[in-house]
Amino acid sequence: MTDFYLLTKPECPLCNEALLAIHHSEPDEPVRLHIVDISQQPALLEEYAWLVPVLVRDGDDAELRWPFGNELEEFLNS
């Protein structure tokens, strides 16, 4: 099982869309999704404030930035 981190912030409609896209995806293996509110972490807020939502894969710290599009399935299966 691979861990993924969805970087979000409060009242972010795109973050909600990203979460729905992840939930509707069909990865080959189960994934564990962690929601990270960047507004609670100054370093992340500084780096990602205008980029969220961003999906980060644990292990290699690869990032998938919004809009996810067709790349989501491939990213979850890598």
N, C-alpha and C positions, 0 to 999 in steps of 0.2 A: 504494500500500500504506500503510495506516494503522498506526501503532504504538500499542499498548496496554500498560499496566503493571498487573500484578496484584499488589496489596499483600498480602503474606502474613507469617506468622511461623512459626517451627518448631513442629512437633507440633500443627498446626491442622487438624482434620478438615474443617471447613467450607471451608478453603482448598483442600483436595484435591477436595472436591465442586465447588467453583467452577472449578477447573482442568479437571475432567472435562466440566463443562457447556460451557465455552468450546471445548474440543476437539471436542465433539459438535455444536456450532453450525454453521450453514451460511451464513456471511456472503456477500453479493454479490461482494465483492472479497477477495483475500487480506489477512490481517492479520499483523502481527508482534507477538508477545507476549513481553514482558519480565517476569520474575518478580523482584519486589523484596522482600527480606527486611527488614521494618521494624525488626527487633530489632538490626540493624547500623547503624541511623541514628537517633540520639536524637530529632531533631525529628519524624521520621515516627512513631516509637514513641509519643511524647507525644500526637500528634494522632489517631492511628488505632489505638491499642492495643486498644480494645474494639470496634472497628468492622470489622476485617478478616474476610473478604476484601472488598477494594474494587477495582473495575476502573476505571482512569483512562485516558481517551483523550488521546493526545498532540495538541497543537495548541490545543485549547480547554480542556484540563484538566477536562473534564466527568467526573463520577464516577457509577458505578453501584454501589450498596451491596448487600450480601447481604441477603436472598435475591434472586437475579437474576430468577427467574421468566421470564415471557414478554417482559420488557423487553430481555433480552440480545440477541436478534437485531436489534431496532431500534437498540439502542445501538451495536452493531458496524457497522451499515450507515449510521449518521449521519455 
